Amino acid sequence: MKKLLLIRHAKSDWPENTDDFDRPLAIRGQSDAQKMAQYLKGQEIEIEQWITSPAVRAKNTCEIFCNTFCKDFSTDEKLYQPSERNIMSVLYDLDSETSSVALFSHNNGISNFANTMTEDVFLFPTCGVAGFEVNCSSWLDFEAADKKLIFFYEPETI
């Protein structure tokens, strides 16, 4: 059994003359990311590998989570402006020994990908976190595996 967390970046700012890729977190985004990271840690959710879009707002969100969990992270270009196939490709690249992973990405890709795994159609708010159990022994078997939504959290409701 594998565990997959999908996390949308926290609320971002859009300062004048700033490219989409370079948008920083807003003050509320920083606060929401800290709150959500602390909440997940309090739920004793353990994640082995943390991977983020290299875009500033996603990377900063991931950094806040990883500081809370005392973990390192990596970046993957496929998580910036992702399609469902791009996200699946990131999963296929994982070592079979990895039992849990958190992916930090963007809408609409992250919502679309989550909705391919559950009949509960939802749209990720900023800093929303969805947790899935994936019934497979290798990430290469992800697409055909049974998947179950085990939780969905958003900053406003925790």
N, CA, C and O of each residue as an XYZ file, in Angstrom:
632
protein
N       0.854     -1.183      0.000
C       0.000      0.000      0.000
C       0.897      1.244      0.000
O       1.865      1.323      0.756
N       0.565      2.197     -0.847
C       1.290      3.460     -0.927
C       0.387      4.590     -0.425
O      -0.837      4.465     -0.405
N       1.015      5.684     -0.025
C       0.271      6.868      0.400
C       0.729      8.051     -0.450
O       1.926      8.280     -0.625
N      -0.250      8.803     -0.977
C       0.016      9.961     -1.818
C      -0.699     11.170     -1.240
O      -1.907     11.139     -1.010
N       0.052     12.230     -1.010
C      -0.536     13.513     -0.622
C      -0.386     14.469     -1.797
O       0.697     14.605     -2.368
N      -1.471     15.121     -2.147
C      -1.455     16.181     -3.152
C      -1.725     17.483     -2.431
O      -2.711     17.609     -1.705
N      -0.843     18.454     -2.635
C      -0.946     19.728     -1.922
C      -0.865     20.867     -2.931
O       0.102     20.981     -3.684
N      -1.885     21.696     -2.934
C      -1.833     22.896     -3.762
C      -1.052     23.961     -2.998
O      -1.186     24.078     -1.779
N      -0.247     24.727     -3.706
C       0.510     25.793     -3.051
C      -0.427     26.714     -2.277
O      -1.611     26.827     -2.593
N       0.118     27.363     -1.268
C      -0.643     28.296     -0.448
C      -0.917     29.583     -1.226
O      -0.377     29.797     -2.312
N      -1.761     30.430     -0.651
C      -2.175     31.695     -1.281
C      -0.959     32.521     -1.684
O      -0.062     32.778     -0.880
N      -0.955     32.926     -2.939
C       0.192     33.695     -3.437
C      -0.182     35.149     -3.661
O      -1.354     35.525     -3.691
N       0.844     35.935     -3.814
C       0.720     37.342     -4.135
C       1.057     37.478     -5.617
O       1.610     36.553     -6.212
N       0.739     38.590     -6.202
C       1.116     38.821     -7.593
C       1.588     40.260     -7.725
O       0.883     41.113     -8.262
N       2.811     40.520     -7.219
C       3.341     41.883     -7.321
C       3.467     42.328     -8.777
O       3.657     41.515     -9.681
N       3.357     43.614     -8.972
C       3.478     44.176    -10.305
C       4.810     43.766    -10.943
O       5.836     43.687    -10.267
N       4.776     43.510    -12.232
C       5.953     43.124    -13.017
C       6.598     41.819    -12.543
O       7.816     41.659    -12.632
N       5.783     40.888    -12.040
C       6.286     39.599    -11.592
C       5.719     38.511    -12.492
O       4.506     38.424    -12.682
N       6.600     37.679    -13.048
C       6.161     36.556    -13.855
C       5.429     35.547    -12.981
O       5.652     35.484    -11.773
N       4.557     34.763    -13.595
C       3.796     33.748    -12.873
C       4.716     32.829    -12.069
O       4.434     32.533    -10.908
N       5.793     32.385    -12.667
C       6.719     31.453    -12.017
C       7.310     32.029    -10.728
O       7.579     31.286     -9.784
N       7.512     33.338    -10.685
C       8.206     33.998     -9.574
C       7.284     34.570     -8.504
O       7.749     35.278     -7.610
N       5.991     34.278     -8.576
C       5.057     34.827     -7.590
C       5.357     34.277     -6.197
O       5.470     33.063     -6.025
N       5.487     35.156     -5.199
C       5.757     34.712     -3.822
C       4.463     34.379     -3.080
O       3.364     34.638     -3.570
N       4.614     33.811     -1.912
C       3.454     33.589     -1.051
C       3.006     34.915     -0.451
O       3.821     35.776     -0.122
N       1.699     35.058     -0.318
C       1.135     36.187      0.412
C       1.305     35.907      1.908
O       1.591     34.774      2.293
N       1.138     36.900      2.729
C       1.235     36.711      4.185
C       0.244     35.648      4.638
O       0.583     34.789      5.451
N      -0.989     35.701      4.114
C      -1.978     34.670      4.460
C      -1.507     33.284      4.019
O      -1.732     32.296      4.718
N      -0.860     33.216      2.866
C      -0.350     31.932      2.375
C       0.699     31.346      3.303
O       0.699     30.144      3.569
N       1.588     32.192      3.795
C       2.603     31.728      4.736
C       1.951     31.191      6.002
O       2.337     30.143      6.520
N       0.958     31.922      6.491
C       0.243     31.514      7.700
C      -0.529     30.212      7.481
O      -0.492     29.315      8.323
N      -1.230     30.113      6.345
C      -1.990     28.891      6.035
C      -1.080     27.678      5.899
O      -1.411     26.593      6.377
N       0.064     27.861      5.248
C       0.995     26.742      5.066
C       1.520     26.260      6.413
O       1.625     25.056      6.647
N       1.849     27.195      7.294
C       2.329     26.825      8.630
C       1.239     26.090      9.409
O       1.497     25.072     10.051
N       0.035     26.616      9.342
C      -1.110     26.014     10.032
C      -1.371     24.591      9.514
O      -1.571     23.668     10.304
N      -1.369     24.421      8.199
C      -1.650     23.117      7.612
C      -0.533     22.124      7.920
O      -0.800     20.964      8.234
N       0.702     22.569      7.833
C       1.832     21.686      8.144
C       1.757     21.208      9.591
O       1.947     20.024      9.869
N       1.479     22.128     10.508
C       1.353     21.768     11.925
C       0.189     20.798     12.140
O       0.292     19.863     12.934
N      -0.901     21.024     11.438
C      -2.064     20.150     11.568
C      -1.728     18.731     11.101
O      -2.042     17.757     11.784
N      -1.092     18.622      9.941
C      -0.730     17.295      9.419
C       0.246     16.587     10.356
O       0.130     15.384     10.590
N       1.196     17.331     10.882
C       2.142     16.734     11.826
C       1.400     16.238     13.069
O       1.708     15.166     13.590
N       0.439     17.004     13.535
C      -0.370     16.609     14.679
C      -1.218     15.376     14.406
O      -1.567     14.643     15.331
N      -1.550     15.143     13.139
C      -2.300     13.957     12.739
C      -1.370     12.747     12.563
O      -1.805     11.653     12.204
N      -0.072     12.981     12.828
C       0.967     11.940     12.712
C       1.037     11.351     11.306
O       1.227     10.147     11.132
N       0.882     12.208     10.321
C       1.011     11.796      8.930
C       2.493     11.795      8.583
O       3.164     12.824      8.665
N       2.985     10.648      8.203
C       4.397     10.487      7.859
C       4.560     10.415      6.348
O       3.853      9.669      5.671
N       5.480     11.184      5.838
C       5.767     11.208      4.410
C       7.265     11.015      4.228
O       8.066     11.688      4.877
N       7.641     10.102      3.353
C       9.054      9.820      3.099
C       9.679     10.806      2.119
O      10.795     11.279      2.336
N       8.969     11.112      1.053
C       9.554     11.937     -0.003
C       8.653     13.126     -0.293
O       7.430     12.998     -0.352
N       9.274     14.282     -0.473
C       8.579     15.544     -0.717
C       9.084     16.108     -2.040
O      10.286     16.310     -2.212
N       8.167     16.365     -2.980
C       8.545     16.866     -4.307
C       7.647     18.050     -4.644
O       6.432     17.997     -4.453
N       8.259     19.118     -5.148
C       7.488     20.320     -5.443
C       7.763     20.852     -6.843
O       8.816     20.609     -7.434
N       6.795     21.573     -7.342
C       7.001     22.416     -8.512
C       8.112     23.401     -8.148
O       8.204     23.822     -6.995
N       8.952     23.772     -9.108
C      10.000     24.748     -8.804
C       9.502     26.194     -8.747
O      10.275     27.089     -8.404
N       8.241     26.440     -9.071
C       7.703     27.802     -8.997
C       7.801     28.302     -7.550
O       7.607     27.535     -6.607
N       8.097     29.568     -7.390
C       8.396     30.138     -6.072
C       7.289     29.853     -5.057
O       7.586     29.432     -3.940
N       6.034     30.070     -5.412
C       4.948     29.900     -4.442
C       4.801     28.444     -3.993
O       4.514     28.189     -2.823
N       4.993     27.497     -4.897
C       4.911     26.072     -4.533
C       6.127     25.664     -3.712
O       6.008     24.957     -2.711
N       7.288     26.116     -4.147
C       8.523     25.783     -3.434
C       8.509     26.347     -2.017
O       8.919     25.671     -1.073
N       8.039     27.586     -1.865
C       7.954     28.182     -0.524
C       6.961     27.437      0.363
O       7.211     27.266      1.556
N       5.851     26.997     -0.197
C       4.879     26.195      0.558
C       5.535     24.906      1.024
O       5.426     24.533      2.192
N       6.210     24.231      0.117
C       6.894     22.978      0.441
C       7.956     23.192      1.514
O       8.092     22.373      2.423
N       8.698     24.271      1.418
C       9.729     24.564      2.425
C       9.126     24.686      3.827
O       9.700     24.194      4.798
N       7.978     25.335      3.926
C       7.321     25.480      5.226
C       6.934     24.107      5.770
O       7.162     23.824      6.946
N       6.354     23.257      4.935
C       5.988     21.905      5.361
C       7.230     21.109      5.762
O       7.238     20.451      6.802
N       8.269     21.169      4.946
C       9.477     20.383      5.217
C      10.202     20.868      6.467
O      10.794     20.061      7.183
N      10.169     22.159      6.740
C      10.743     22.664      7.992
C       9.979     22.112      9.190
O      10.581     21.756     10.203
N       8.665     22.041      9.079
C       7.833     21.504     10.156
C       8.122     20.023     10.381
O       8.185     19.565     11.522
N       8.297     19.278      9.295
C       8.520     17.832      9.373
C      10.003     17.458      9.439
O      10.341     16.279      9.541
N      10.891     18.464      9.380
C      12.342     18.220      9.380
C      12.734     17.266      8.248
O      13.415     16.266      8.475
N      12.299     17.585      7.041
C      12.556     16.761      5.860
C      13.174     17.610      4.759
O      13.043     18.833      4.743
N      13.849     16.933      3.842
C      14.367     17.573      2.643
C      13.350     17.388      1.517
O      12.438     16.568      1.620
N      13.518     18.157      0.447
C      12.612     18.029     -0.701
C      13.398     18.163     -1.987
O      14.556     18.580     -1.995
N      12.738     17.800     -3.073
C      13.311     17.986     -4.404
C      12.281     18.716     -5.259
O      11.111     18.816     -4.888
N      12.721     19.219     -6.395
C      11.816     19.898     -7.320
C      11.695     19.065     -8.598
O      12.586     18.286     -8.938
N      10.584     19.248     -9.286
C      10.375     18.588    -10.574
C       9.570     19.527    -11.461
O       8.454     19.921    -11.122
N      10.153     19.877    -12.594
C       9.525     20.795    -13.556
C       8.138     20.316    -13.988
O       7.280     21.129    -14.332
N       7.918     19.007    -13.971
C       6.640     18.462    -14.436
C       5.476     18.866    -13.535
O       4.318     18.719    -13.925
N       5.766     19.373    -12.335
C       4.707     19.786    -11.419
C       4.305     21.255    -11.591
O       3.385     21.729    -10.923
N       4.995     21.978    -12.487
C       4.616     23.363    -12.786
C       3.700     23.336    -14.005
O       4.068     22.782    -15.040
N       2.520     23.923    -13.895
C       1.494     23.900    -14.942
C       1.274     22.460    -15.420
O       1.396     22.169    -16.610
N       0.952     21.573    -14.489
C       0.925     20.148    -14.817
C      -0.365     19.671    -15.477
O      -1.448     20.210    -15.248
N      -0.207     18.651    -16.295
C      -1.347     17.872    -16.765
C      -1.428     16.649    -15.862
O      -0.519     16.394    -15.072
N      -2.502     15.901    -15.978
C      -2.612     14.681    -15.185
C      -1.471     13.725    -15.531
O      -0.926     13.065    -14.646
N      -1.111     13.649    -16.798
C      -0.015     12.765    -17.250
C       1.322     13.191    -16.646
O       2.138     12.342    -16.288
N       1.550     14.496    -16.531
C       2.795     14.973    -15.924
C       2.901     14.522    -14.479
O       3.958     14.066    -14.042
N       1.808     14.645    -13.734
C       1.830     14.238    -12.328
C       2.053     12.734    -12.226
O       2.819     12.273    -11.380
N       1.386     11.969    -13.085
C       1.570     10.525    -13.081
C       3.026     10.174    -13.406
O       3.578      9.231    -12.837
N       3.634     10.912    -14.297
C       5.030     10.678    -14.660
C       5.956     10.860    -13.457
O       6.917     10.110    -13.287
N       5.661     11.865    -12.623
C       6.454     12.076    -11.396
C       6.338     10.844    -10.505
O       7.331     10.398     -9.930
N       5.139     10.298    -10.389
C       4.936      9.099     -9.571
C       5.673      7.897    -10.149
O       6.262      7.114     -9.404
N       5.645      7.746    -11.460
C       6.339      6.626    -12.108
C       7.848      6.692    -11.893
O       8.528      5.666    -11.922
N       8.363      7.885    -11.681
C       9.809      8.050    -11.458
C      10.244      7.671    -10.042
O      11.440      7.578     -9.767
N       9.281      7.453     -9.140
C       9.623      7.131     -7.752
C      10.163      5.713     -7.626
O       9.772      4.812     -8.369
N      11.057      5.539     -6.684
C      11.569      4.213     -6.348
C      10.434      3.393     -5.735
O       9.633      3.918     -4.962
N      10.368      2.131     -6.073
C       9.315      1.251     -5.541
C       9.354      1.152     -4.027
O       8.332      0.879     -3.397
N      10.521      1.371     -3.435
C      10.664      1.289     -1.977
C      10.019      2.473     -1.261
O       9.739      2.396     -0.065
N       9.784      3.558     -1.978
C       9.151      4.731     -1.380
C       7.684      4.416     -1.130
O       6.938      4.125     -2.066
N       7.270      4.474      0.128
C       5.881      4.116      0.437
C       4.958      5.321      0.522
O       3.739      5.169      0.457
N       5.527      6.532      0.669
C       4.672      7.713      0.767
C       5.370      8.924      0.158
O       6.584      9.094      0.275
N       4.560      9.763     -0.499
C       5.102     10.944     -1.170
C       4.090     12.079     -1.084
O       2.880     11.854     -1.105
N       4.601     13.294     -0.986
C       3.792     14.505     -1.048
C       4.226     15.293     -2.277
O       5.413     15.550     -2.477
N       3.251     15.671     -3.097
C       3.519     16.463     -4.295
C       2.865     17.836     -4.144
O       1.676     17.935     -3.840
N       3.647     18.888     -4.357
C       3.165     20.268     -4.281
C       3.046     20.799     -5.698
O       4.016     20.805     -6.455
N       1.834     21.250     -6.052
C       1.628     21.668     -7.428
C       0.566     22.763     -7.503
O       0.307     23.461     -6.522
N      -0.038     22.901     -8.671
C      -0.898     24.035     -9.002
C      -2.235     23.560     -9.563
O      -2.358     22.436    -10.049
N      -3.226     24.435     -9.487
C      -4.482     24.193    -10.184
C      -4.323     24.664    -11.623
O      -3.530     25.570    -11.877
N      -5.004     24.117    -12.515
C      -6.083     23.160    -12.454
C      -5.579     21.723    -12.454
O      -6.342     20.794    -12.192
N      -4.317     21.542    -12.743
C      -3.751     20.205    -12.860
C      -3.928     19.342    -11.636
O      -4.284     18.169    -11.754
N      -3.684     19.902    -10.448
C      -3.746     19.087     -9.236
C      -5.193     18.669     -8.933
O      -5.425     17.543     -8.492
N      -6.160     19.554     -9.163
C      -7.569     19.198     -8.961
C      -8.008     18.156     -9.982
O      -8.684     17.187     -9.638
N      -7.627     18.357    -11.222
C      -7.989     17.395    -12.266
C      -7.408     16.016    -11.964
O      -8.090     15.004    -12.124
N      -6.159     15.976    -11.530
C      -5.524     14.702    -11.212
C      -6.230     14.024    -10.037
O      -6.505     12.826    -10.091
N      -6.521     14.771     -8.990
C      -7.214     14.200     -7.828
C      -8.573     13.636     -8.230
O      -8.989     12.583     -7.745
N      -9.245     14.334     -9.105
C     -10.577     13.895     -9.519
C     -10.551     12.660    -10.407
O     -11.592     12.034    -10.608
N      -9.389     12.290    -10.945
C      -9.297     11.027    -11.685
C      -9.237      9.841    -10.728
O      -9.417      8.696    -11.144
N      -8.985     10.111     -9.442
C      -8.827      9.032     -8.465
C     -10.031      8.852     -7.557
O     -10.079      7.884     -6.799
N     -10.987      9.740     -7.608
C     -12.115      9.666     -6.684
C     -13.382     10.137     -7.375
O     -13.335     10.930     -8.316
N     -14.498      9.647     -6.904
C     -15.783     10.106     -7.424
C     -16.229     11.381     -6.726
O     -17.200     12.014     -7.139
N     -15.510     11.761     -5.653
C     -15.790     13.007     -4.944
C     -15.138     14.151     -5.701
O     -13.961     14.443     -5.491
N     -15.879     14.791     -6.566
C     -15.320     15.861     -7.384
C     -15.104     17.081     -6.502
O     -16.024     17.549     -5.832
N     -13.882     17.586     -6.511
C     -13.585     18.772     -5.725
C     -12.551     19.633     -6.424
O     -11.831     19.180     -7.313
N     -12.496     20.877     -6.002
C     -11.533     21.842     -6.506
C     -10.653     22.243     -5.325
O     -11.152     22.690     -4.292
N      -9.356     22.080     -5.484
C      -8.428     22.411     -4.404
C      -8.422     23.902     -4.126
O      -8.206     24.696     -5.042
N      -8.653     24.299     -2.885
C      -8.385     25.686     -2.518
C      -6.880     25.829     -2.320
O      -6.164     24.828     -2.289
N      -6.397     27.047     -2.188
C      -4.979     27.202     -1.897
C      -4.658     26.518     -0.581
O      -5.400     26.641      0.393
N      -3.555     25.802     -0.560
C      -3.055     25.034      0.581
C      -3.970     23.864      0.960
O      -3.896     23.347      2.075
N      -4.824     23.457      0.033
C      -5.634     22.264      0.244
C      -4.750     21.023      0.161
O      -3.787     20.984     -0.604
N      -5.091     20.008      0.961
C      -4.314     18.765      1.015
C      -5.262     17.582      0.889
O      -6.210     17.449      1.663
N      -4.999     16.725     -0.087
C      -5.762     15.487     -0.256
C      -4.823     14.318     -0.026
O      -3.714     14.285     -0.560
N      -5.273     13.359      0.769
C      -4.491     12.157      1.032
C      -5.175     10.948      0.429
O      -6.384     10.770      0.578
N      -4.405     10.121     -0.248
C      -4.932      8.926     -0.908
C      -4.144      7.697     -0.492
O      -2.930      7.768     -0.306
N      -4.829      6.574     -0.346
C      -4.186      5.272     -0.245
C      -4.223      4.671     -1.638
O      -5.255      4.694     -2.309
N      -3.095      4.135     -2.065
C      -2.986      3.546     -3.393
C      -2.574      2.094     -3.203
O      -1.509      1.810     -2.655
N      -3.414      1.187     -3.654
C      -3.187     -0.237     -3.434
C      -2.266     -0.807     -4.516
O      -2.712     -1.416     -5.488
N      -0.967     -0.585     -4.308
C       0.036     -1.133     -5.216
C       1.350     -1.282     -4.465
O       1.559     -0.646     -3.432
N       2.227     -2.118     -4.982
C       3.534     -2.285     -4.354
C       4.606     -1.494     -5.085
O       5.685     -1.252     -4.546
N       4.306     -1.093     -6.314
C       5.232     -0.285     -7.106
C       4.473      0.907     -7.686
O       3.322      0.777     -8.105
N       5.127      2.068     -7.705
C       4.505      3.253     -8.289
C       4.246      3.063     -9.783
O       3.406      3.755    -10.359
N       4.957      2.137    -10.408
C       4.728      1.851    -11.825
C       3.339      1.261    -12.058
O       2.828      1.298    -13.177
N       2.730      0.721    -11.009
C       1.390      0.139    -11.103
C       0.301      1.134    -10.705
O      -0.859      0.755    -10.548
N       0.666      2.380    -10.544
C      -0.251      3.398    -10.028
C      -1.547      3.506    -10.825
O      -2.631      3.502    -10.240
N      -1.453      3.602    -12.131
C      -2.642      3.884    -12.947
C      -3.726      2.820    -12.768
O      -4.907      3.153    -12.676
N      -3.337      1.554    -12.718
C      -4.317      0.462    -12.609
C      -4.722      0.165    -11.159
O      -5.668     -0.588    -10.926
N      -4.024      0.741    -10.200
C      -4.269      0.429     -8.787
C      -5.575      1.041     -8.280
O      -6.029      2.072     -8.777
N      -6.166      0.386     -7.284
C      -7.309      0.965     -6.587
C      -6.808      2.114     -5.723
O      -5.772      2.010     -5.067
N      -7.558      3.204     -5.732
C      -7.189      4.395     -4.968
C      -8.359      4.810     -4.102
O      -9.519      4.713     -4.501
N      -8.028      5.278     -2.897
C      -9.078      5.684     -1.968
C      -8.701      7.013     -1.333
O      -7.610      7.164     -0.782
N      -9.616      7.977     -1.415
C      -9.430      9.257     -0.726
C      -9.591      9.005      0.765
O     -10.636      8.526      1.204
N      -8.557      9.326      1.551
C      -8.641      9.090      2.996
C      -8.845     10.386      3.782
O      -9.328     10.352      4.914
N      -8.483     11.521      3.194
C      -8.792     12.800      3.829
C      -8.634     13.929      2.831
O      -7.922     13.812      1.834
N      -9.316     15.022      3.123
C      -9.166     16.260      2.365
C      -9.288     17.398      3.357
O     -10.326     17.568      3.996
N      -8.218     18.182      3.486
C      -8.185     19.286      4.431
C      -7.958     20.597      3.697
O      -7.265     20.655      2.682
N      -8.558     21.643      4.238
C      -8.288     22.987      3.731
C      -8.100     23.898      4.937
O      -8.683     23.656      5.994
N      -7.297     24.935      4.790
C      -6.959     25.780      5.938
C      -8.175     26.351      6.675
O      -8.142     26.485      7.898
N      -9.224     26.681      5.964
C     -10.382     27.320      6.585
C     -11.170     26.374      7.489
O     -11.950     26.830      8.326
N     -10.978     25.061      7.334
C     -11.811     24.115      8.082
C     -11.045     23.300      9.122
O     -11.620     22.429      9.776
N      -9.756     23.578      9.276
C      -9.015     22.818     10.316
C      -8.828     23.668     11.549
O      -8.234     23.215     12.527
